[in-house]
Amino acid sequence: MDPLPGSTFIEWEPLGLYNGMIAPLLNYKIKGVIWYQGESNTANPREYKKLFPALIADWRQKWNQGDFPFLYVQLANFMEAKDKPSESNWAALRNAQLKILAVANTAMAVIIDLGEWNDIHPLNKEDVGKRLVLAARKLAYGDDKVVYSGPIYQSMKVEGNKVILTFTNTGSGLTAKGDGELKYFAIAGTDRKFVWAKAKIEGDNVVVWNDQVPNPVAVRYAWADNPEGANLYNKEGLPASPFKAGQ
């Protein structure tokens, strides 16, 4: 066969992507969507909070088949791990993705334990797929018995110098994978300077504290480009989503 002609720039623009890859599919029936994207948006996580829900709403309107299941993958761990709490656009984008769970009939596969520090595309695709399958069993096929997600942060309460965190999707219980000590929790007072914190599981809650922070106002978990060692899971083996809580 003759060589294919070179691609034109329009294929990489929003209009070209939509008309070339989505519009031709709109006459087909659809069971749901699996979406894996976000790396190119890490420069502006706030914008993603608006763009992604708009995309979901637009596709559902265009297909005109109701609020079909929309499954998506949270960003994997990537780049070098750091030994101190720090700011991270990758963490902020993951947090934006977490908030999208408020959109009806959505589910998110957490893969902060499946990436590589030096490769933006995780090699372990199989486990990514398995976690998406769990979500599909729940949302697309109505399996109410399957544990399809790892722990998701729900609320916080301050008692003295301790912060008590509650979670949904705890399955048959919370657990610290590995050596039994929870890692990668950070806490801050009113100065907003985050320091590493101690954390322990109490039932379906996690209690977080640092004796040097007498009046905590905020907690972060796995807040980093590469939260290596973050180990809050449910007993079904699914990792908790990174999150931030408080002011």
HUNOR-V886455 format. One line per field, one symbol per residue. burial: I if it has 9 or more other C-alpha atoms within 8 Angstrom, else O. Layout:
burial = ???
//
This chain:
burial = OOOOOOOOOOIOOOOIIIIIOIOOOIOOOOOIIOOOOOOOIIOIIOOIIOOIIOOIOOOIIOIOIOOIIIIIIIIIIIIOIOOOIOOIIIIIIIIIIIOIIOOOIIIIIIIIOIIIIOIOOIOOOOOIOOIIOIIIIIIIOOOOOOOIIIIIIOOIOIOOIIIIIIIOIIIOIIIIIOOOOIIIIIIIIOOOOIIIIIIIIOOIIIIIIIOOIIOIIIIIIIIIIIIOOIIIIIIOOIIIIIIIIOO
//
